[in-house]
Amino acid sequence: MQLLSMIVFLVLSIMSSIVMMFVSSLFWVWVMTDMSTIFMIPFLSAESRPKKSWFTGVATYFIIQFFGSVMILFGMVVEWAFSANSLCSFVMCLGFSLKLGLVPFHFWVARSFMYLHYGGIFVVGAGQKVFVVACVPMFSDVPACAYIFYGMAIGSMLYGPVAMFNAITVKSFLAYSSVNHTGFLVVSSGFGLHLVYLYSFIYCVSMFFLTFILWSGNCKLMKDLGSELPLYYKTGFLSIALSFSGFPPFLDFCTKFVVIQVAMEARASIAIFAVLASSLMNLIVWIWVTSLAASSGMREAFTPSGSLGQNVLNISCVIWNLFMGMGFSMLY
């Protein structure tokens, strides 16, 4: 019954997010965002083994999303009442940045993720943010707000890998990885929604594999990845780590190369610098993660030892990160 209720509320949240993609009014974007958040709370608070600590993560998430929504609504009211476009755009810019967890409003992400289950981390850290980024106004009417918004996105791209390298727990590592990729999504949105959809689809699928593998091993501390990761998922995890590190021809390298290519065509030198600098730091971080994961049991990891479903998932993960990267390079 608990699993069924989790699925129902998750589906309702996803449906609200999908509807948000097709509305043209900012007011209805705000309404659908709040509905998605409300439906998400029962899903986040569900645990197979109830713990008192879940309240900390869910409450932090809900309060931050509530304050972000209040700021967005206040901006819309100011615009309707006083036609103060500059103030309206500035307040909404801060509200959306708070909801997305962009630097310097990223303080809630790790504190919330520490107490969420891995399914909640995937949905909040990857799935839900994709819909919000796609519907955020670009603030083109107020250039100062646009610069502030993209400045926070670039700050997230650069800060995320630094915080990831200093993470002690796996969930805090995933939190800062989410901050990093949210910055990438926002910067990509400046070059067209088609790039957002492409990057977000690839990121969400990769994050699904990553969170599922970490959930299977009940991984807690970064230093224990080598011993806690299941042997039958270790090669899949390594393929994800090498992909996120930016090694060619893995998939994440191809997506970032496309972002750089589009940025070069638009002559966006700051975006190019941010992507290259963030990619270099990600390379160092994920090589460190790869070394932790490969510290034990690598010889046995290449021998299928799990069930049929587990081996299929592991092989699918390797195919997705390696061979899909090759195919994407040839098609784009």
C-alpha positions in Angstrom: 0.0 0.0 0.0 2.8 2.4 0.8 4.6 1.7 -2.5 1.3 2.3 -4.3 0.7 5.6 -2.6 4.3 6.7 -3.4 3.7 5.9 -7.1 0.4 7.7 -7.2 1.8 10.9 -5.7 4.9 10.7 -7.9 2.7 10.4 -11.0 0.6 13.3 -9.9 3.7 15.4 -9.3 5.1 14.5 -12.8 1.7 15.3 -14.4 1.7 18.7 -12.8 5.2 19.3 -14.1 4.3 18.2 -17.6 1.3 20.5 -17.6 3.6 23.3 -16.6 5.5 22.9 -19.8 2.4 23.7 -21.9 1.0 26.8 -20.1 1.9 30.2 -21.4 1.0 32.3 -18.4 3.6 32.7 -15.6 0.8 32.5 -13.1 -0.1 29.0 -14.2 3.6 28.1 -14.2 3.6 29.1 -10.5 0.5 27.2 -9.8 1.8 24.0 -11.4 5.1 24.3 -9.7 3.4 24.5 -6.3 1.1 21.6 -7.1 4.1 19.5 -8.1 5.8 20.3 -4.8 2.8 19.5 -2.7 2.3 16.1 -4.5 6.0 15.4 -4.0 6.0 15.6 -0.2 4.2 12.3 0.4 6.6 10.6 -2.0 9.6 12.1 -0.2 8.4 11.2 3.3 7.7 7.6 2.5 10.2 5.1 3.9 10.2 1.3 3.9 11.7 1.7 7.4 10.3 4.8 9.0 12.8 7.2 10.6 12.4 10.4 12.5 15.1 12.0 10.4 13.0 12.1 7.2 11.1 15.1 8.6 14.3 17.2 8.5 14.9 16.7 4.8 11.3 17.0 3.7 10.6 20.0 5.9 13.7 21.8 4.6 12.7 21.1 1.0 9.1 22.3 1.6 10.0 25.5 3.4 12.5 26.5 0.8 10.1 25.8 -2.0 7.4 27.7 -0.1 9.6 30.8 0.3 10.6 30.6 -3.4 7.0 30.5 -4.4 6.1 33.4 -2.2 8.9 35.5 -3.8 7.6 34.6 -7.3 4.0 35.4 -6.4 5.1 38.7 -4.8 7.0 39.6 -8.0 3.9 38.9 -10.1 1.7 41.0 -7.8 4.1 43.9 -7.9 4.0 43.8 -11.7 0.2 43.7 -11.9 -0.2 46.4 -9.3 2.6 48.9 -10.1 4.0 47.8 -13.5 7.4 47.8 -11.9 9.1 45.4 -14.3 12.6 45.8 -12.9 11.6 45.0 -9.3 9.3 42.2 -10.4 12.0 40.5 -12.5 14.6 40.8 -9.7 12.3 39.3 -7.1 11.2 36.5 -9.4 14.9 35.9 -10.3 15.7 35.4 -6.7 12.6 33.1 -6.2 13.5 30.8 -9.0 17.1 30.7 -8.0 16.1 29.7 -4.5 13.8 26.9 -5.8 16.6 25.6 -8.1 19.3 25.8 -5.5 21.7 28.0 -7.5 24.7 29.6 -5.7 24.4 31.4 -3.3 21.0 29.9 -2.5 22.3 26.3 -2.6 22.6 26.0 1.2 19.4 23.9 1.5 20.3 21.3 -1.1 22.8 19.2 0.9 20.8 19.6 4.1 17.7 18.3 2.5 19.4 15.5 0.5 21.1 14.1 3.6 17.7 12.9 4.9 16.0 11.9 1.7 15.9 8.4 0.2 17.6 7.9 -3.1 14.4 8.0 -5.1 13.7 11.4 -3.7 17.2 12.6 -4.4 16.8 11.5 -8.1 13.4 13.3 -8.5 14.3 16.5 -6.6 17.9 16.7 -7.8 17.3 15.9 -11.4 13.7 15.2 -12.6 11.9 18.1 -11.0 14.5 20.8 -11.7 14.4 20.0 -15.5 10.8 21.2 -15.7 11.4 24.3 -13.7 14.5 25.3 -15.7 12.5 24.9 -18.9 9.8 27.2 -17.7 11.8 29.9 -16.0 11.5 33.3 -17.8 14.8 34.4 -19.3 14.4 38.0 -17.9 15.3 39.4 -21.3 13.3 42.5 -20.6 15.6 43.4 -17.7 19.2 42.6 -18.7 20.6 43.1 -15.2 18.4 40.3 -13.9 19.4 38.1 -16.7 23.1 38.7 -15.9 22.4 38.0 -12.2 20.6 34.8 -13.0 23.2 33.4 -15.4 25.9 34.6 -13.0 24.5 32.4 -10.3 24.3 29.5 -12.8 28.0 29.9 -13.7 28.8 30.2 -10.0 27.0 26.9 -9.4 28.9 25.2 -12.3 32.2 26.3 -10.6 31.3 25.8 -7.0 29.6 22.3 -7.4 32.8 20.3 -8.2 34.7 22.0 -5.4 32.1 21.0 -2.9 31.8 17.5 -4.3 35.5 17.0 -3.7 35.1 17.9 -0.1 31.9 15.8 0.5 32.1 13.1 3.1 28.8 11.4 2.6 27.4 10.1 -0.7 24.2 12.0 -0.4 25.9 15.4 0.1 28.1 14.5 -2.9 24.9 14.0 -5.0 23.5 17.3 -3.7 26.5 19.3 -4.9 26.5 17.4 -8.2 22.9 18.5 -8.6 23.9 22.1 -8.0 26.6 21.7 -10.6 24.3 20.2 -13.3 21.5 22.7 -12.5 24.0 25.5 -13.4 24.7 23.6 -16.7 21.0 23.4 -17.4 20.4 27.1 -16.8 23.4 28.1 -19.0 22.1 25.7 -21.7 18.7 27.4 -21.6 20.3 30.6 -22.8 21.1 28.9 -26.1 17.6 27.3 -26.7 15.2 25.0 -25.1 16.2 22.2 -27.4 19.6 22.1 -25.7 17.9 22.0 -22.3 15.7 19.0 -23.3 18.7 17.2 -24.8 21.0 17.8 -21.8 18.2 17.1 -19.2 17.2 13.8 -20.8 20.7 12.5 -20.8 21.4 13.8 -17.3 18.2 12.3 -15.9 18.8 8.8 -17.4 22.4 8.8 -16.1 21.3 10.0 -12.6 18.7 7.2 -12.5 21.4 4.6 -13.0 23.6 6.3 -10.5 21.0 6.7 -7.7 19.7 3.1 -8.3 23.2 1.6 -7.9 24.0 3.7 -4.8 20.6 2.7 -3.3 21.3 -1.0 -4.0 24.5 -0.8 -2.0 23.0 1.4 0.7 26.1 3.6 0.3 26.7 6.2 3.0 30.3 7.4 3.1 32.4 8.3 0.1 35.5 6.5 1.5 33.5 3.2 1.7 32.4 3.2 -2.0 34.8 0.4 -2.8 33.4 -2.0 -0.3 29.7 -0.9 -0.3 29.0 -1.0 -4.0 27.6 -4.3 -5.2 30.1 -6.2 -7.3 27.6 -6.8 -10.0 27.0 -3.0 -10.4 30.6 -1.9 -10.1 31.4 -1.8 -13.9 28.2 0.2 -14.4 29.1 2.6 -11.7 32.6 3.1 -13.2 31.1 3.8 -16.6 28.9 6.5 -15.0 31.9 8.0 -13.2 34.0 8.0 -16.4 31.1 9.6 -18.2 30.6 12.4 -15.7 34.3 13.0 -15.6 34.2 14.0 -19.2 36.3 11.3 -20.8 35.6 10.8 -24.6 33.7 9.1 -26.0 31.5 8.8 -23.0 28.1 10.4 -23.1 28.6 13.4 -20.8 31.6 14.5 -22.7 29.5 14.6 -25.9 26.8 16.7 -24.3 29.3 19.2 -22.9 31.0 19.3 -26.3 27.7 20.2 -27.9 27.1 23.0 -25.3 30.6 24.4 -26.0 30.0 24.2 -29.7 26.7 26.1 -29.5 28.3 28.7 -27.1 31.2 29.2 -29.6 28.6 29.8 -32.4 26.9 32.4 -30.1 30.3 33.9 -29.2 29.5 33.5 -25.5 33.1 33.5 -24.2 32.1 33.6 -20.5 29.9 30.5 -20.9 32.7 28.7 -22.8 35.2 29.5 -20.0 32.7 28.3 -17.3 32.0 25.0 -19.1 35.7 24.3 -19.6 36.7 25.2 -16.1 33.8 23.2 -14.6 34.6 20.2 -16.8 38.2 20.3 -15.7 37.2 20.3 -12.0 34.6 17.5 -12.7 37.4 15.5 -14.3 39.5 15.6 -11.1 36.5 14.9 -8.8 35.2 11.9 -10.8 38.7 10.4 -11.2 38.9 10.5 -7.4 35.5 8.8 -7.2 36.6 6.2 -9.7 39.7 5.5 -7.6 37.5 5.0 -4.5 35.1 2.7 -6.3 37.9 0.6 -7.8 39.8 0.3 -4.6 38.5 -3.3 -4.0 36.8 -6.1 -5.8 37.6 -5.0 -9.4 38.7 -8.5 -10.5 35.4 -10.1 -9.4 33.4 -7.1 -10.8 34.0 -8.2 -14.4 32.4 -11.6 -13.8 28.6 -11.5 -13.8 27.6 -12.4 -10.3 24.1 -11.0 -9.9 20.7 -12.1 -11.0 19.5 -11.8 -14.6 17.8 -8.4 -13.9 20.9 -7.0 -12.0 23.2 -8.1 -14.8 20.9 -6.6 -17.5 20.8 -3.3 -15.6 24.6 -3.2 -15.2 25.1 -3.9 -18.9 22.4 -1.3 -19.9 24.3 1.3 -17.8 27.6 0.5 -19.6 25.9 0.7 -23.0 24.1 3.9 -22.2 27.3 5.7 -21.0 29.7 4.3 -23.6 28.0 3.3 -26.8 25.2 5.9 -26.6 28.0 8.5 -26.4 29.5 7.2 -29.6 26.2 7.2 -31.3 25.3 10.7 -30.1 28.7 11.9 -31.5 28.0 10.5 -34.9 24.4 11.7 -35.1 24.8 15.3 -33.8 
